[in-house]
Amino acid sequence: MNHAGYLLPLLFLAIPAAADQCDELPKPSVSLKQLEPHLSFNTTYSYKSLTNIGAAAARPGRQVLGLTRGNATVQFAMNIQSFVEPSGRWECASPQITLSFGFSPMTVYIAKEFPAGSCAYKEIYEHEMRHVKTYQEHVLSIEKEMTTLLNQRFATTSPWRGQTGQSAARLQRELDERWTPYVLREIKRVEAAQALIDTAEEYARVANACNGEISKRIR
């Protein structure tokens, strides 16, 4: 009987102690960071080579004079602070998640037939910089929605609770299988906006610029 009398007070003392330890952990959080684009220029390819490289995106019958390529990049980093309760069976864990995303590196190609300083180079360069700007604006446009969704999922008001040693693996699996593909899909939606730049009217304008200099060189 005495044994049972001591057992109950010990149980009631142990539960608040474990809860206090968990409450000392920071709240789970999510932060987003846009990657620097690391923009570079390449003028070593001929327009025929660029036409082959950009064939999938180019309209049939068009020569590609310049090309902008951004590498869609998604990087999740996580730091987990945790507390294991005395039995060793259960833990509370607080994940701090950082998502770095964007187009990096980004390369602008201008056909070597149009040397820097020429009128043709300037026209092609300015057209490609519209593509660069579209990449950058798209990254800005998707950040708010992604922040909201990731915070709804991960930025809970209290630490996560579960079996010891399970939290990190469970989180990594979810990031890999659900959230990385989601962010990549959102980033790649830029392709629709990029296609709107390469209209028939814009192609004709660039091709006929500089008193026909461009048209003459690609005949």
CYANA upper distance limits for C-alpha pairs under 8 A (distance plus 0.5 A):
  1 MET  CA      5 GLY  CA      6.85
  2 ASN  CA      6 TYR  CA      7.04
  3 HIS  CA      7 LEU  CA      6.93
  4 ALA  CA      8 LEU  CA      7.25
  5 GLY  CA      9 PRO  CA      7.96
  6 TYR  CA     10 LEU  CA      7.04
  7 LEU  CA     11 LEU  CA      6.90
  8 LEU  CA     12 PHE  CA      6.94
  9 PRO  CA     13 LEU  CA      6.75
 10 LEU  CA     14 ALA  CA      6.61
 11 LEU  CA     15 ILE  CA      7.01
 12 PHE  CA     16 PRO  CA      7.67
 13 LEU  CA     17 ALA  CA      7.04
 14 ALA  CA     18 ALA  CA      6.89
 15 ILE  CA     19 ALA  CA      6.78
 16 PRO  CA     20 ASP  CA      6.50
 17 ALA  CA     21 GLN  CA      6.98
 18 ALA  CA     22 CYS  CA      6.96
 18 ALA  CA     85 GLU  CA      6.56
 18 ALA  CA     86 PRO  CA      8.40
 19 ALA  CA     23 ASP  CA      6.65
 20 ASP  CA     24 GLU  CA      6.88
 21 GLN  CA     25 LEU  CA      7.68
 21 GLN  CA     83 PHE  CA      7.47
 22 CYS  CA     82 SER  CA      8.39
 22 CYS  CA     83 PHE  CA      6.91
 22 CYS  CA     92 CYS  CA      6.51
 22 CYS  CA     93 ALA  CA      8.36
 22 CYS  CA    159 PRO  CA      7.39
 23 ASP  CA    158 SER  CA      7.87
 23 ASP  CA    159 PRO  CA      8.10
 25 LEU  CA     81 GLN  CA      7.50
 25 LEU  CA     82 SER  CA      7.82
 25 LEU  CA     93 ALA  CA      8.26
 25 LEU  CA     94 SER  CA      7.07
 25 LEU  CA    159 PRO  CA      7.59
 26 PRO  CA     94 SER  CA      6.98
 26 PRO  CA    159 PRO  CA      8.16
 27 LYS  CA     94 SER  CA      6.65
 27 LYS  CA    155 ALA  CA      7.69
 27 LYS  CA    156 THR  CA      7.43
 27 LYS  CA    157 THR  CA      6.59
 27 LYS  CA    158 SER  CA      6.09
 27 LYS  CA    159 PRO  CA      6.61
 28 PRO  CA     94 SER  CA      5.40
 28 PRO  CA     95 PRO  CA      5.56
 28 PRO  CA     96 GLN  CA      6.06
 28 PRO  CA     97 ILE  CA      8.48
 28 PRO  CA    154 PHE  CA      7.09
 28 PRO  CA    155 ALA  CA      5.36
 28 PRO  CA    156 THR  CA      6.37
 28 PRO  CA    157 THR  CA      7.74
 28 PRO  CA    158 SER  CA      7.51
 28 PRO  CA    159 PRO  CA      6.85
 29 SER  CA     95 PRO  CA      7.22
 29 SER  CA     96 GLN  CA      5.46
 29 SER  CA     97 ILE  CA      6.66
 29 SER  CA    151 ASN  CA      7.64
 29 SER  CA    154 PHE  CA      7.19
 29 SER  CA    155 ALA  CA      5.12
 29 SER  CA    156 THR  CA      8.12
 30 VAL  CA     96 GLN  CA      6.60
 30 VAL  CA     97 ILE  CA      5.25
 30 VAL  CA     98 THR  CA      6.31
 30 VAL  CA     99 LEU  CA      8.11
 30 VAL  CA    147 THR  CA      8.26
 30 VAL  CA    150 LEU  CA      7.33
 30 VAL  CA    151 ASN  CA      6.52
 30 VAL  CA    154 PHE  CA      7.43
 30 VAL  CA    155 ALA  CA      6.74
 31 SER  CA     97 ILE  CA      6.87
 31 SER  CA     98 THR  CA      5.37
 31 SER  CA     99 LEU  CA      6.79
 31 SER  CA    147 THR  CA      8.13
 32 LEU  CA     98 THR  CA      6.28
 32 LEU  CA     99 LEU  CA      5.28
 32 LEU  CA    100 SER  CA      6.45
 32 LEU  CA    101 PHE  CA      8.27
 32 LEU  CA    143 GLU  CA      8.26
 32 LEU  CA    147 THR  CA      7.51
 33 LYS  CA     98 THR  CA      7.84
 33 LYS  CA     99 LEU  CA      6.59
 33 LYS  CA    100 SER  CA      5.19
 33 LYS  CA    101 PHE  CA      7.06
 34 GLN  CA    100 SER  CA      6.15
 34 GLN  CA    101 PHE  CA      5.78
 34 GLN  CA    102 GLY  CA      6.27
 34 GLN  CA    139 VAL  CA      8.13
 35 LEU  CA    100 SER  CA      6.56
 35 LEU  CA    101 PHE  CA      6.07
 35 LEU  CA    102 GLY  CA      5.77
 35 LEU  CA    103 PHE  CA      7.58
 35 LEU  CA    104 SER  CA      7.20
 36 GLU  CA    102 GLY  CA      8.18
 36 GLU  CA    103 PHE  CA      8.41
 36 GLU  CA    104 SER  CA      7.19
 37 PRO  CA    102 GLY  CA      7.84
 37 PRO  CA    103 PHE  CA      6.27
 37 PRO  CA    104 SER  CA      5.15
 37 PRO  CA    105 PRO  CA      6.03
 37 PRO  CA    106 MET  CA      6.30
 38 HIS  CA    104 SER  CA      6.58
 38 HIS  CA    105 PRO  CA      5.64
 38 HIS  CA    106 MET  CA      6.55
 39 LEU  CA    104 SER  CA      8.36
 39 LEU  CA    105 PRO  CA      6.85
 39 LEU  CA    106 MET  CA      5.33
 39 LEU  CA    107 THR  CA      6.21
 39 LEU  CA    108 VAL  CA      7.97
 40 SER  CA    105 PRO  CA      8.43
 40 SER  CA    106 MET  CA      6.95
 40 SER  CA    107 THR  CA      5.42
 40 SER  CA    108 VAL  CA      6.78
 41 PHE  CA    107 THR  CA      6.17
 41 PHE  CA    108 VAL  CA      5.33
 41 PHE  CA    109 TYR  CA      6.38
 41 PHE  CA    110 ILE  CA      8.18
 42 ASN  CA    107 THR  CA      7.54
 42 ASN  CA    108 VAL  CA      6.68
 42 ASN  CA    109 TYR  CA      5.25
 42 ASN  CA    110 ILE  CA      6.93
 43 THR  CA    109 TYR  CA      6.34
 43 THR  CA    110 ILE  CA      5.60
 43 THR  CA    111 ALA  CA      6.22
 43 THR  CA    112 LYS  CA      5.60
 44 THR  CA    111 ALA  CA      7.55
 44 THR  CA    112 LYS  CA      6.13
 45 TYR  CA     49 SER  CA      6.41
 45 TYR  CA     50 LEU  CA      6.92
 45 TYR  CA    109 TYR  CA      8.17
 45 TYR  CA    110 ILE  CA      8.01
 45 TYR  CA    111 ALA  CA      6.05
 45 TYR  CA    112 LYS  CA      6.22
 46 SER  CA     50 LEU  CA      6.83
 46 SER  CA    111 ALA  CA      5.40
 46 SER  CA    112 LYS  CA      5.74
 46 SER  CA    113 GLU  CA      6.89
 47 TYR  CA     51 THR  CA      6.50
 47 TYR  CA     63 GLN  CA      7.36
 47 TYR  CA     64 VAL  CA      6.35
 47 TYR  CA     65 LEU  CA      5.69
 47 TYR  CA     66 GLY  CA      8.07
 47 TYR  CA    110 ILE  CA      8.44
 47 TYR  CA    111 ALA  CA      5.33
 47 TYR  CA    112 LYS  CA      7.66
 47 TYR  CA    113 GLU  CA      7.68
 47 TYR  CA    218 ILE  CA      8.39
 48 LYS  CA     52 ASN  CA      6.94
 48 LYS  CA     63 GLN  CA      7.63
 48 LYS  CA     64 VAL  CA      7.82
 49 SER  CA     53 ILE  CA      6.70
 50 LEU  CA     54 GLY  CA      6.36
 50 LEU  CA     64 VAL  CA      6.17
 50 LEU  CA     65 LEU  CA      7.40
 50 LEU  CA     66 GLY  CA      7.63
 50 LEU  CA     67 LEU  CA      7.64
 50 LEU  CA    109 TYR  CA      8.41
 50 LEU  CA    111 ALA  CA      7.59
 51 THR  CA     55 ALA  CA      6.15
 51 THR  CA     58 ALA  CA      8.12
 51 THR  CA     62 ARG  CA      8.36
 51 THR  CA     63 GLN  CA      6.07
 51 THR  CA     64 VAL  CA      5.04
 51 THR  CA     65 LEU  CA      7.98
 54 GLY  CA     58 ALA  CA      6.48
 54 GLY  CA     64 VAL  CA      7.48
 54 GLY  CA     67 LEU  CA      7.65
 55 ALA  CA     59 ARG  CA      8.34
 58 ALA  CA     62 ARG  CA      7.20
 58 ALA  CA     63 GLN  CA      8.48
 58 ALA  CA     64 VAL  CA      7.64
 63 GLN  CA    218 ILE  CA      8.34
 65 LEU  CA    110 ILE  CA      6.71
 65 LEU  CA    111 ALA  CA      5.91
 65 LEU  CA    124 ILE  CA      7.49
 66 GLY  CA    108 VAL  CA      7.81
 66 GLY  CA    109 TYR  CA      5.77
 66 GLY  CA    110 ILE  CA      4.86
 66 GLY  CA    111 ALA  CA      6.45
 66 GLY  CA    124 ILE  CA      6.65
 66 GLY  CA    125 TYR  CA      8.06
 66 GLY  CA    128 GLU  CA      7.14
 67 LEU  CA    108 VAL  CA      6.31
 67 LEU  CA    109 TYR  CA      5.41
 67 LEU  CA    110 ILE  CA      7.11
 67 LEU  CA    128 GLU  CA      7.11
 68 THR  CA    106 MET  CA      7.77
 68 THR  CA    107 THR  CA      6.24
 68 THR  CA    108 VAL  CA      4.93
 68 THR  CA    109 TYR  CA      6.61
 68 THR  CA    128 GLU  CA      6.66
 68 THR  CA    131 HIS  CA      7.08
 68 THR  CA    132 VAL  CA      7.51
 69 ARG  CA    106 MET  CA      6.14
 69 ARG  CA    107 THR  CA      5.80
 69 ARG  CA    108 VAL  CA      7.01
 70 GLY  CA    103 PHE  CA      5.44
 70 GLY  CA    104 SER  CA      6.60
 70 GLY  CA    105 PRO  CA      6.63
 70 GLY  CA    106 MET  CA      4.76
 70 GLY  CA    107 THR  CA      6.98
 70 GLY  CA    135 TYR  CA      8.09
 71 ASN  CA    102 GLY  CA      8.49
 71 ASN  CA    103 PHE  CA      5.43
 71 ASN  CA    104 SER  CA      5.71
 71 ASN  CA    105 PRO  CA      6.22
 71 ASN  CA    106 MET  CA      6.79
 72 ALA  CA    101 PHE  CA      8.18
 72 ALA  CA    102 GLY  CA      6.41
 72 ALA  CA    103 PHE  CA      5.12
 72 ALA  CA    104 SER  CA      7.08
 72 ALA  CA    184 LEU  CA      7.43
 72 ALA  CA    187 ILE  CA      7.14
 72 ALA  CA    188 LYS  CA      7.66
 73 THR  CA    100 SER  CA      8.42
 73 THR  CA    101 PHE  CA      5.98
 73 THR  CA    102 GLY  CA      6.02
 73 THR  CA    103 PHE  CA      6.36
 73 THR  CA    104 SER  CA      6.90
 73 THR  CA    184 LEU  CA      7.94
 74 VAL  CA     99 LEU  CA      7.72
 74 VAL  CA    100 SER  CA      6.49
 74 VAL  CA    101 PHE  CA      5.11
 74 VAL  CA    102 GLY  CA      7.45
 74 VAL  CA    180 THR  CA      7.03
 74 VAL  CA    183 VAL  CA      7.46
 74 VAL  CA    184 LEU  CA      7.22
 75 GLN  CA     99 LEU  CA      6.28
 75 GLN  CA    100 SER  CA      5.57
 75 GLN  CA    101 PHE  CA      6.78
 75 GLN  CA    180 THR  CA      8.35
 76 PHE  CA     97 ILE  CA      7.48
 76 PHE  CA     98 THR  CA      6.26
 76 PHE  CA     99 LEU  CA      5.16
 76 PHE  CA    100 SER  CA      6.92
 76 PHE  CA    175 LEU  CA      7.88
 76 PHE  CA    180 THR  CA      8.31
 77 ALA  CA     97 ILE  CA      6.33
 77 ALA  CA     98 THR  CA      5.65
 77 ALA  CA     99 LEU  CA      7.01
 78 MET  CA     95 PRO  CA      6.97
 78 MET  CA     96 GLN  CA      6.07
 78 MET  CA     97 ILE  CA      5.00
 78 MET  CA     98 THR  CA      6.75
 79 ASN  CA     95 PRO  CA      6.24
 79 ASN  CA     96 GLN  CA      5.60
 79 ASN  CA     97 ILE  CA      7.06
 80 ILE  CA     93 ALA  CA      6.91
 80 ILE  CA     94 SER  CA      5.99
 80 ILE  CA     95 PRO  CA      4.80
 80 ILE  CA     96 GLN  CA      6.59
 80 ILE  CA    168 ALA  CA      7.69
 81 GLN  CA     93 ALA  CA      6.16
 81 GLN  CA     94 SER  CA      5.73
 81 GLN  CA     95 PRO  CA      7.01
 82 SER  CA     91 GLU  CA      7.21
 82 SER  CA     92 CYS  CA      6.04
 82 SER  CA     93 ALA  CA      4.55
 82 SER  CA     94 SER  CA      6.60
 83 PHE  CA     91 GLU  CA      6.00
 83 PHE  CA     92 CYS  CA      5.89
 83 PHE  CA     93 ALA  CA      6.94
 84 VAL  CA     88 GLY  CA      6.39
 84 VAL  CA     89 ARG  CA      8.04
 84 VAL  CA     90 TRP  CA      6.45
 84 VAL  CA     91 GLU  CA      4.72
 84 VAL  CA     92 CYS  CA      7.07
 84 VAL  CA    164 THR  CA      7.22
 85 GLU  CA     89 ARG  CA      7.60
 85 GLU  CA     90 TRP  CA      6.28
 85 GLU  CA     91 GLU  CA      6.34
 88 GLY  CA    164 THR  CA      7.27
 89 ARG  CA    163 GLN  CA      6.35
 89 ARG  CA    164 THR  CA      5.99
 90 TRP  CA    161 ARG  CA      7.70
 90 TRP  CA    162 GLY  CA      6.13
 90 TRP  CA    163 GLN  CA      4.98
 90 TRP  CA    164 THR  CA      5.27
 91 GLU  CA    161 ARG  CA      6.25
 91 GLU  CA    162 GLY  CA      6.16
 91 GLU  CA    163 GLN  CA      6.44
 91 GLU  CA    164 THR  CA      5.46
 91 GLU  CA    165 GLY  CA      8.18
 92 CYS  CA    159 PRO  CA      6.29
 92 CYS  CA    160 TRP  CA      5.78
 92 CYS  CA    161 ARG  CA      4.84
 92 CYS  CA    162 GLY  CA      7.04
 93 ALA  CA    159 PRO  CA      5.78
 93 ALA  CA    160 TRP  CA      5.60
 93 ALA  CA    161 ARG  CA      6.93
 93 ALA  CA    167 SER  CA      7.31
 94 SER  CA    158 SER  CA      8.33
 94 SER  CA    159 PRO  CA      5.30
 94 SER  CA    160 TRP  CA      6.72
 95 PRO  CA    154 PHE  CA      8.49
 95 PRO  CA    159 PRO  CA      8.46
102 GLY  CA    139 VAL  CA      6.60
102 GLY  CA    187 ILE  CA      7.66
103 PHE  CA    135 TYR  CA      7.69
103 PHE  CA    136 GLN  CA      8.46
108 VAL  CA    128 GLU  CA      7.35
110 ILE  CA    114 PHE  CA      7.91
110 ILE  CA    121 TYR  CA      7.90
110 ILE  CA    124 ILE  CA      7.48
110 ILE  CA    125 TYR  CA      7.61
113 GLU  CA    217 ARG  CA      7.88
114 PHE  CA    118 SER  CA      7.22
114 PHE  CA    120 ALA  CA      6.46
114 PHE  CA    121 TYR  CA      5.72
115 PRO  CA    120 ALA  CA      8.49
115 PRO  CA    121 TYR  CA      6.57
116 ALA  CA    121 TYR  CA      6.14
116 ALA  CA    122 LYS  CA      8.06
117 GLY  CA    121 TYR  CA      7.04
117 GLY  CA    122 LYS  CA      7.52
118 SER  CA    122 LYS  CA      6.94
119 CYS  CA    123 GLU  CA      6.88
119 CYS  CA    210 CYS  CA      6.37
120 ALA  CA    124 ILE  CA      6.75
120 ALA  CA    209 ALA  CA      7.77
120 ALA  CA    210 CYS  CA      6.79
120 ALA  CA    213 GLU  CA      7.29
120 ALA  CA    214 ILE  CA      6.55
121 TYR  CA    125 TYR  CA      6.36
122 LYS  CA    126 GLU  CA      6.57
123 GLU  CA    127 HIS  CA      6.81
123 GLU  CA    206 VAL  CA      6.93
123 GLU  CA    209 ALA  CA      7.92
124 ILE  CA    128 GLU  CA      6.73
124 ILE  CA    206 VAL  CA      7.57
125 TYR  CA    129 MET  CA      6.65
126 GLU  CA    130 ARG  CA      7.08
127 HIS  CA    131 HIS  CA      7.57
128 GLU  CA    132 VAL  CA      6.99
129 MET  CA    133 LYS  CA      6.61
130 ARG  CA    134 THR  CA      6.69
130 ARG  CA    197 ILE  CA      8.25
131 HIS  CA    135 TYR  CA      6.83
131 HIS  CA    194 GLN  CA      6.83
131 HIS  CA    197 ILE  CA      7.97
132 VAL  CA    136 GLN  CA      6.93
133 LYS  CA    137 GLU  CA      6.56
134 THR  CA    138 HIS  CA      6.49
134 THR  CA    190 VAL  CA      8.09
134 THR  CA    193 ALA  CA      7.69
134 THR  CA    194 GLN  CA      7.33
135 TYR  CA    139 VAL  CA      6.97
135 TYR  CA    190 VAL  CA      7.16
136 GLN  CA    140 LEU  CA      7.06
137 GLU  CA    141 SER  CA      6.65
138 HIS  CA    142 ILE  CA      6.93
138 HIS  CA    187 ILE  CA      7.98
138 HIS  CA    190 VAL  CA      6.63
139 VAL  CA    143 GLU  CA      6.98
139 VAL  CA    187 ILE  CA      7.31
140 LEU  CA    144 LYS  CA      8.41
142 ILE  CA    146 MET  CA      6.82
142 ILE  CA    186 GLU  CA      7.52
142 ILE  CA    187 ILE  CA      8.19
143 GLU  CA    147 THR  CA      6.49
144 LYS  CA    148 THR  CA      6.78
145 GLU  CA    149 LEU  CA      6.79
146 MET  CA    150 LEU  CA      6.52
146 MET  CA    183 VAL  CA      8.19
147 THR  CA    151 ASN  CA      6.50
148 THR  CA    152 GLN  CA      6.63
149 LEU  CA    153 ARG  CA      6.83
150 LEU  CA    154 PHE  CA      6.45
150 LEU  CA    155 ALA  CA      7.98
151 ASN  CA    155 ALA  CA      5.20
151 ASN  CA    156 THR  CA      8.21
152 GLN  CA    156 THR  CA      7.91
160 TRP  CA    167 SER  CA      8.36
162 GLY  CA    166 GLN  CA      7.48
162 GLY  CA    167 SER  CA      7.51
163 GLN  CA    167 SER  CA      8.16
165 GLY  CA    169 ALA  CA      8.20
166 GLN  CA    170 ARG  CA      6.52
167 SER  CA    171 LEU  CA      6.58
168 ALA  CA    172 GLN  CA      6.58
169 ALA  CA    173 ARG  CA      6.61
170 ARG  CA    174 GLU  CA      6.82
171 LEU  CA    175 LEU  CA      6.69
172 GLN  CA    176 ASP  CA      6.60
173 ARG  CA    177 GLU  CA      6.45
174 GLU  CA    178 ARG  CA      5.97
174 GLU  CA    179 TRP  CA      7.25
175 LEU  CA    179 TRP  CA      5.32
175 LEU  CA    180 THR  CA      6.36
176 ASP  CA    180 THR  CA      5.98
176 ASP  CA    181 PRO  CA      8.00
177 GLU  CA    181 PRO  CA      7.37
178 ARG  CA    182 TYR  CA      6.81
179 TRP  CA    183 VAL  CA      6.64
180 THR  CA    184 LEU  CA      6.71
181 PRO  CA    185 ARG  CA      6.67
182 TYR  CA    186 GLU  CA      6.88
183 VAL  CA    187 ILE  CA      6.70
184 LEU  CA    188 LYS  CA      6.63
185 ARG  CA    189 ARG  CA      6.91
186 GLU  CA    190 VAL  CA      8.43
189 ARG  CA    193 ALA  CA      8.20
190 VAL  CA    194 GLN  CA      6.74
191 GLU  CA    195 ALA  CA      6.72
192 ALA  CA    196 LEU  CA      7.25
193 ALA  CA    197 ILE  CA      7.66
194 GLN  CA    198 ASP  CA      7.62
195 ALA  CA    199 THR  CA      7.89
197 ILE  CA    202 GLU  CA      7.84
198 ASP  CA    202 GLU  CA      6.67
198 ASP  CA    203 TYR  CA      7.02
199 THR  CA    203 TYR  CA      6.72
200 ALA  CA    204 ALA  CA      6.69
201 GLU  CA    205 ARG  CA      6.63
202 GLU  CA    206 VAL  CA      6.76
203 TYR  CA    207 ALA  CA      6.55
204 ALA  CA    208 ASN  CA      6.52
205 ARG  CA    209 ALA  CA      6.53
206 VAL  CA    214 ILE  CA      8.21
207 ALA  CA    212 GLY  CA      7.53
207 ALA  CA    214 ILE  CA      5.99
207 ALA  CA    215 SER  CA      5.94
208 ASN  CA    212 GLY  CA      5.27
208 ASN  CA    213 GLU  CA      7.88
208 ASN  CA    214 ILE  CA      7.11
208 ASN  CA    215 SER  CA      6.67
209 ALA  CA    213 GLU  CA      7.44
209 ALA  CA    214 ILE  CA      7.37
210 CYS  CA    214 ILE  CA      7.62
212 GLY  CA    216 LYS  CA      6.70
213 GLU  CA    217 ARG  CA      7.00
214 ILE  CA    218 ILE  CA      7.01
215 SER  CA    219 ARG  CA      6.82
